[in-house]
């Protein structure tokens, strides 16, 4: 198996990622872009609900999922061919321009649902290349030994974006409707572009044969590389199983559980807050520690423990107990997710990292969302308890795979 040798890291040797200005500029860009995404989704949902019927609004909100799922693997090829930094900068620029164009259109007139649906399609298409590039970029901006810490910092950014984005989106809607909220989202995404331009990355050696290869051949080579890799192949399967068992219960399942328990919207908010606190604590742990020994084994145990907590969530009688269980779910899910992400980045050849990231991401953004309507229907037929237990078992299979495959179980993060 060939390994691509990169030029030295742009960061000072041995400097922790949280003290590296290069990494901090990337983190600022990523955080601003993620907050903008959250504001965008608030604006899009509000505009769709105000303009059309509930069914039409639901269609507008889901239309971006189709191109994102269909084009994600091709997005990994694009990220590897042109470099993740260029792809992320271009993607954020296009997303910013599209959001600001719709904001200007809404300020000027009331065009109906078609620009909202078109914006969703544009966002989904751009996300198909943006997300693999985002997954491949950390390995280019810091040393391999700092990737676990960077994953922790990324997790903190996601938690902060989720907490800050919703009230900012609501504020934008309250001040000037959807147009103002879209304008705010575009401005936040725009902040990320100059920051990304200032980020320095490791460059790969020139690939003279790249021009002679077709994108289809690049895709086949990437899939073959993953299939033959003793760590990445089972790791991608474990990530997909974890996402498949996690998404349904913690999204639509939680809403139906709260409705049946009579917890109300405030109860859902408290449970989600518990999950966020747990996930944030796991991200903070990795940010501070920088590395955990026995990464493969710890990830497996965290997946299994988190799956047990997911199954137990359906049987708690009170909101307080549900918050405590959700905190445990968030803690173990955050820990396993960050460790799996760091293992993926440190074991993948840099030349294939965009394609590896696209395969790992397509499970959570392509397959896992399909489980949400199935989860809702299954709960209607059999109730929350059996469905949560089955989902937990699917999630736990990811931990079983991690423990049973020797190379993945023994996988370590670099020092």
C-alpha positions as CSV (number, residue, x, y, z in Angstrom):
1,X,0.0,0.0,0.0
2,X,1.5,3.3,-1.1
3,X,1.7,6.3,1.2
4,X,1.9,9.9,0.0
5,X,4.6,11.9,1.7
6,X,3.6,15.5,2.4
7,X,5.7,18.6,2.9
8,X,6.4,19.6,6.6
9,X,3.5,20.9,8.6
10,X,2.9,24.6,8.5
11,X,2.6,24.8,12.2
12,X,5.6,24.9,14.5
13,X,6.8,21.4,15.5
14,X,5.2,20.2,18.7
15,X,2.9,23.2,19.1
16,X,-0.5,22.2,20.5
17,X,-3.3,22.8,18.1
18,X,-5.2,25.1,20.4
19,X,-2.1,27.4,20.5
20,X,-1.5,27.3,16.8
21,X,-2.7,30.5,15.0
22,X,-3.1,28.5,11.7
23,X,-5.5,26.0,13.3
24,X,-7.3,28.8,15.2
25,X,-8.0,30.7,11.9
26,X,-9.4,27.5,10.5
27,X,-11.5,27.0,13.6
28,X,-12.8,30.5,13.4
29,X,-13.8,30.0,9.8
30,X,-15.4,26.7,10.5
31,X,-17.4,28.0,13.5
32,X,-18.6,31.1,11.6
33,X,-19.7,28.9,8.6
34,X,-21.5,26.4,10.9
35,X,-23.4,29.2,12.7
36,X,-24.3,30.6,9.3
37,X,-25.7,27.2,8.4
38,X,-27.9,27.0,11.5
39,X,-29.2,30.5,10.8
40,X,-29.8,29.5,7.2
41,X,-32.0,26.5,8.2
42,X,-34.0,28.7,10.6
43,X,-34.6,31.2,7.8
44,X,-35.4,28.6,5.2
45,X,-37.9,26.8,7.4
46,X,-39.6,30.1,8.4
47,X,-39.8,31.4,4.8
48,X,-41.2,28.0,3.6
49,X,-43.8,27.8,6.3
50,X,-44.9,31.4,5.6
51,X,-45.1,31.0,1.9
52,X,-46.6,27.5,1.3
53,X,-48.5,24.7,2.9
54,X,-46.9,22.4,5.5
55,X,-46.4,19.7,2.9
56,X,-44.7,22.2,0.6
57,X,-42.5,23.5,3.4
58,X,-41.4,20.0,4.3
59,X,-40.5,19.4,0.6
60,X,-38.4,22.6,0.5
61,X,-36.6,21.5,3.7
62,X,-35.7,18.1,2.4
63,X,-34.9,18.9,-1.2
64,X,-31.2,19.5,-0.5
65,X,-30.8,15.9,0.8
66,X,-31.2,14.4,-2.7
67,X,-28.2,16.0,-4.5
68,X,-26.1,15.8,-1.3
69,X,-26.6,12.0,-1.1
70,X,-26.2,11.4,-4.8
71,X,-23.1,13.5,-5.4
72,X,-21.2,13.0,-2.1
73,X,-18.9,10.4,-3.5
74,X,-18.0,12.6,-6.5
75,X,-17.4,15.4,-4.0
76,X,-14.6,13.4,-2.4
77,X,-13.0,13.0,-5.8
78,X,-13.2,16.8,-6.3
79,X,-11.6,17.4,-2.9
80,X,-8.7,15.1,-3.6
81,X,-8.1,16.5,-7.1
82,X,-8.2,20.2,-6.4
83,X,-7.2,20.2,-2.7
84,X,-9.6,20.6,0.3
85,X,-8.7,24.2,1.0
86,X,-9.6,25.4,-2.5
87,X,-12.8,23.4,-2.4
88,X,-13.9,24.7,1.0
89,X,-13.2,28.3,0.0
90,X,-15.1,27.9,-3.3
91,X,-18.0,26.1,-1.6
92,X,-18.4,28.8,1.1
93,X,-18.2,31.5,-1.5
94,X,-21.0,29.9,-3.6
95,X,-23.2,29.2,-0.5
96,X,-22.7,32.8,0.6
97,X,-23.6,34.2,-2.8
98,X,-26.7,32.0,-3.1
99,X,-28.0,32.9,0.4
100,X,-27.5,36.6,-0.1
101,X,-29.2,36.5,-3.6
102,X,-32.3,35.0,-2.0
103,X,-32.2,37.5,0.8
104,X,-32.1,40.4,-1.8
105,X,-34.9,38.8,-3.7
106,X,-37.1,38.5,-0.6
107,X,-36.3,42.1,0.4
108,X,-37.5,43.2,-3.1
109,X,-40.5,41.0,-3.7
110,X,-42.5,37.9,-2.6
111,X,-41.4,35.3,-5.2
112,X,-43.0,32.2,-3.7
113,X,-41.5,28.8,-3.0
114,X,-39.4,28.4,-6.2
115,X,-36.3,30.4,-5.1
116,X,-36.3,28.6,-1.7
117,X,-36.4,25.2,-3.4
118,X,-33.7,26.3,-5.8
119,X,-31.6,27.5,-2.9
120,X,-32.0,24.1,-1.2
121,X,-30.8,22.4,-4.3
122,X,-27.8,24.7,-4.6
123,X,-27.0,24.1,-0.9
124,X,-27.3,20.3,-1.3
125,X,-25.1,20.2,-4.4
126,X,-22.4,22.4,-2.8
127,X,-22.6,20.5,0.4
128,X,-21.7,17.3,-1.6
129,X,-18.2,18.7,-2.2
130,X,-18.0,20.9,0.9
131,X,-18.3,18.2,3.5
132,X,-15.7,15.8,2.1
133,X,-13.3,18.7,1.8
134,X,-14.1,19.8,5.4
135,X,-13.3,16.3,6.6
136,X,-10.0,16.2,4.7
137,X,-8.7,19.7,5.7
138,X,-7.6,19.1,9.3
139,X,-4.9,16.7,8.3
140,X,-3.4,19.4,6.1
141,X,-3.2,22.1,8.7
142,X,-1.7,20.4,11.7
143,X,0.5,17.5,12.7
144,X,-0.8,14.0,12.9
145,X,-0.3,14.0,16.7
146,X,-2.7,16.9,17.1
147,X,-5.6,15.5,15.0
148,X,-7.5,14.2,18.1
149,X,-7.3,17.6,19.7
150,X,-8.5,19.3,16.5
151,X,-11.4,16.9,16.4
152,X,-12.2,18.0,19.9
153,X,-12.0,21.6,18.9
154,X,-14.3,20.9,15.9
155,X,-16.8,19.2,18.2
156,X,-16.8,22.3,20.5
157,X,-17.4,24.5,17.4
158,X,-20.3,22.4,16.4
159,X,-21.9,22.6,19.9
160,X,-21.4,26.3,20.0
161,X,-22.9,26.8,16.5
162,X,-25.9,24.7,17.5
163,X,-26.4,26.8,20.6
164,X,-25.8,30.2,19.0
165,X,-27.3,29.6,15.6
166,X,-31.0,29.1,16.6
167,X,-31.4,32.3,18.7
168,X,-29.5,34.3,16.1
169,X,-31.8,32.9,13.4
170,X,-34.8,33.7,15.5
171,X,-33.5,37.2,16.1
172,X,-33.1,37.8,12.4
173,X,-36.6,36.6,11.7
174,X,-38.0,38.8,14.5
175,X,-36.1,41.9,13.3
176,X,-36.9,41.7,9.6
177,X,-38.4,38.4,8.6
178,X,-36.8,35.7,6.5
179,X,-34.9,38.2,4.3
180,X,-33.0,39.6,7.3
181,X,-32.3,36.1,8.6
182,X,-30.9,35.0,5.2
183,X,-28.8,38.1,5.1
184,X,-27.4,37.3,8.5
185,X,-26.6,33.8,7.4
186,X,-24.9,35.0,4.3
187,X,-22.8,37.4,6.3
188,X,-21.7,34.7,8.8
189,X,-20.7,32.4,5.9
190,X,-18.9,35.3,4.3
191,X,-16.7,35.8,7.4
192,X,-15.2,32.3,6.8
193,X,-13.8,33.0,3.4
194,X,-11.0,35.5,4.2
195,X,-10.1,33.4,7.2
196,X,-9.8,30.3,5.1
197,X,-7.7,32.2,2.5
198,X,-5.2,32.9,5.3
199,X,-4.9,29.3,6.4
200,X,-1.7,27.6,5.3
201,X,-1.9,23.9,4.3
202,X,0.6,21.1,3.6
203,X,0.9,20.5,-0.1
204,X,1.0,17.0,-1.6
205,X,3.6,16.1,-4.2
206,X,2.6,16.9,-7.7
207,X,0.6,14.1,-9.4
208,X,1.7,14.1,-13.0
209,X,-0.8,11.3,-13.9
210,X,-3.8,13.1,-12.5
211,X,-4.7,14.8,-15.8
212,X,-4.8,11.4,-17.5
213,X,-7.2,9.8,-15.0
214,X,-10.9,10.2,-15.3
215,X,-13.0,11.1,-12.3
216,X,-14.6,7.7,-12.5
217,X,-11.2,6.0,-12.2
218,X,-10.4,8.2,-9.3
219,X,-13.6,7.2,-7.5
220,X,-12.9,3.5,-8.2
221,X,-9.4,3.8,-6.9
222,X,-10.6,5.5,-3.8
223,X,-13.3,2.8,-3.1
224,X,-10.7,0.1,-3.7
225,X,-8.2,1.8,-1.4
226,X,-10.8,1.8,1.4
227,X,-11.9,-1.8,0.7
228,X,-8.3,-3.1,1.0
229,X,-7.4,-1.0,4.1
230,X,-7.3,-3.1,7.3
231,X,-8.4,-0.2,9.5
232,X,-10.4,2.1,7.3
233,X,-12.7,-0.6,5.8
234,X,-14.1,-1.7,9.2
235,X,-14.0,1.8,10.6
236,X,-16.3,3.1,7.8
237,X,-18.7,0.3,8.5
238,X,-18.6,1.0,12.3
239,X,-19.3,4.7,11.6
240,X,-22.2,3.9,9.3
241,X,-23.8,1.5,11.8
242,X,-23.4,4.0,14.6
243,X,-25.1,6.8,12.6
244,X,-27.9,4.5,11.3
245,X,-28.8,3.5,14.9
246,X,-28.4,7.0,16.3
247,X,-30.1,9.4,14.0
248,X,-33.7,8.0,14.2
249,X,-34.1,7.8,18.0
250,X,-32.3,11.1,18.7
251,X,-34.4,13.1,16.2
252,X,-37.9,11.9,15.4
253,X,-37.9,9.2,18.1
254,X,-37.3,11.7,20.8
255,X,-40.1,14.0,19.7
256,X,-42.6,11.0,19.7
257,X,-41.3,9.8,23.1
258,X,-41.8,13.3,24.6
259,X,-45.3,13.5,23.2
260,X,-46.2,10.1,24.7
261,X,-44.7,11.0,28.0
262,X,-46.4,14.4,28.1
263,X,-43.1,16.2,28.4
264,X,-44.0,18.9,25.9
265,X,-41.6,21.1,23.8
266,X,-39.7,22.3,26.9
267,X,-39.0,18.6,27.8
268,X,-37.5,18.0,24.4
269,X,-35.4,21.1,24.8
270,X,-34.0,20.0,28.2
271,X,-33.2,16.5,26.8
272,X,-31.4,17.9,23.8
273,X,-29.6,20.3,26.1
274,X,-28.4,17.3,28.2
275,X,-27.1,15.6,25.0
276,X,-25.3,18.8,24.0
277,X,-23.6,19.1,27.4
278,X,-22.4,15.6,27.2
279,X,-21.1,15.9,23.7
280,X,-19.5,19.2,24.6
281,X,-17.8,17.6,27.6
282,X,-16.3,14.9,25.4
283,X,-15.1,17.4,22.9
284,X,-13.5,19.5,25.7
285,X,-11.8,16.3,27.0
286,X,-10.1,15.7,23.7
287,X,-9.2,19.4,23.3
288,X,-7.4,19.4,26.6
289,X,-5.8,15.9,26.5
290,X,-5.0,16.0,22.8
291,X,-4.7,12.2,22.7
292,X,-6.2,9.1,24.3
293,X,-4.3,5.8,24.4
294,X,-5.9,2.7,23.1
295,X,-8.1,4.7,20.7
296,X,-9.6,1.8,18.9
297,X,-10.7,0.1,22.1
298,X,-11.9,3.3,23.7
299,X,-14.0,4.1,20.6
300,X,-15.5,0.6,20.7
301,X,-16.4,0.8,24.4
302,X,-17.9,4.3,23.9
303,X,-20.0,3.1,21.0
304,X,-21.3,0.2,23.0
305,X,-22.0,2.3,26.1
306,X,-23.7,5.0,24.1
307,X,-25.9,2.4,22.4
308,X,-27.0,1.0,25.8
309,X,-27.9,4.6,26.9
310,X,-29.9,5.1,23.6
311,X,-31.9,2.0,24.3
312,X,-32.5,3.0,27.9
313,X,-33.8,6.4,26.9
314,X,-37.2,5.0,25.9
315,X,-37.8,3.6,29.4
316,X,-37.1,6.6,31.6
317,X,-40.3,8.0,33.3
318,X,-39.4,11.6,33.9
319,X,-37.8,14.5,32.1
320,X,-35.0,14.7,34.7
321,X,-34.0,11.1,34.1
322,X,-34.2,11.5,30.4
323,X,-31.8,14.5,30.6
324,X,-29.4,12.5,32.6
325,X,-29.5,9.6,30.1
326,X,-29.2,12.0,27.2
327,X,-26.1,13.5,28.8
328,X,-24.5,10.0,28.9
329,X,-25.5,9.5,25.2
330,X,-23.9,12.8,24.2
331,X,-20.8,12.0,26.2
332,X,-20.1,8.6,24.6
333,X,-21.4,9.6,21.2
334,X,-19.1,12.7,21.2
335,X,-16.1,10.7,22.4
336,X,-16.6,7.8,19.9
337,X,-17.3,10.2,17.0
338,X,-14.2,12.3,17.6
339,X,-12.0,9.2,18.0
340,X,-13.3,7.6,14.9
341,X,-12.8,10.8,13.0
342,X,-9.2,11.2,14.2
343,X,-8.5,7.5,13.4
344,X,-9.9,8.0,9.9
345,X,-7.7,11.0,9.3
346,X,-4.5,9.6,10.7
347,X,-4.8,6.2,9.0
348,X,-5.9,7.4,5.5
349,X,-3.3,8.3,2.9
350,X,-3.5,12.1,2.4
351,X,-4.0,11.7,-1.3
352,X,-7.2,9.7,-0.7
353,X,-8.6,11.6,2.3
354,X,-11.3,13.5,0.5
355,X,-12.7,10.2,-0.9
356,X,-12.4,8.5,2.5
357,X,-14.3,11.3,4.1
358,X,-17.0,11.2,1.5
359,X,-17.6,7.5,2.1
360,X,-17.7,8.0,5.9
361,X,-20.0,11.0,5.6
362,X,-22.5,9.5,3.1
363,X,-23.7,7.1,5.9
364,X,-24.7,9.9,8.2
365,X,-26.1,12.2,5.4
366,X,-27.4,9.7,2.9
367,X,-28.4,6.5,4.7
368,X,-29.1,7.6,8.3
369,X,-31.7,10.2,7.4
370,X,-33.7,7.5,5.7
371,X,-34.1,5.9,9.1
372,X,-36.2,8.8,10.4
373,X,-39.5,8.2,8.6
374,X,-39.0,4.4,9.2
375,X,-38.4,5.1,12.9
376,X,-41.6,7.2,13.1
377,X,-43.6,4.5,11.3
378,X,-42.2,1.8,13.5
379,X,-42.9,3.6,16.7
380,X,-46.5,4.0,15.5
381,X,-46.7,0.2,15.0
382,X,-44.7,-1.1,18.0
383,X,-44.1,1.8,20.4
384,X,-41.0,3.6,21.5
385,X,-39.4,0.8,23.6
386,X,-38.9,-1.9,20.9
387,X,-37.9,0.7,18.3
388,X,-35.3,2.4,20.5
389,X,-33.9,-1.1,21.5
390,X,-33.5,-2.2,17.9
391,X,-31.9,1.1,17.0
392,X,-29.5,0.8,19.9
393,X,-28.6,-2.7,18.8
394,X,-27.8,-1.4,15.3
395,X,-25.7,1.3,16.8
396,X,-24.0,-1.2,19.1
397,X,-23.0,-3.3,16.1
398,X,-20.6,-0.6,15.3
399,X,-18.9,-1.2,18.6
400,X,-18.9,-5.0,18.0
401,X,-17.2,-4.5,14.6
402,X,-14.6,-2.3,16.2
403,X,-13.8,-4.9,18.8
404,X,-13.9,-7.9,16.5
405,X,-11.5,-6.5,13.8
406,X,-8.1,-6.8,15.3
407,X,-6.4,-4.0,13.4
408,X,-9.1,-1.5,14.2
409,X,-9.3,-2.7,17.9
410,X,-5.5,-2.1,18.2
411,X,-5.5,1.1,16.2
412,X,-3.7,4.0,18.0
413,X,-3.5,7.7,17.5
414,X,0.0,9.1,16.8
415,X,1.9,10.8,19.6
